[in-house]
Amino acid sequence: MKQVIFGGRYNLLHSTNTEYNSLVGGWSWSTSETYYYKIVSTDGKIKDLRVKLNDSPGVGK
């Protein structure tokens, strides 16, 4: 079965930090990935991942 997943939240890109957010839902962005670990009850794979940025990524990103 195929499933479309929408997630994330609008945020201005940080010029130096790597930021994390949840794959589903919209929470605040964080520099710690600890808050965004998720348990998924079935196996699967992500394909055709699309990301929309509101600016250019920082140096080295």
Stockholm file with secondary structure:
# STOCKHOLM 1.0

chainA/1-61         MKQVIFGGRYNLLHSTNTEYNSLVGGWSWSTSETYYYKIVSTDGKIKDLRVKLNDSPGVGK
#=GR chainA/1-61 SS CCCCCCBCCCCCCCSSCCCBCCSSBCCCCBSCGGGGCCCCSSCCCCCSCCCCCSSCCCTTC
#=GC SS_cons        CCCCCCBCCCCCCCSSCCCBCCSSBCCCCBSCGGGGCCCCSSCCCCCSCCCCCSSCCCTTC
//
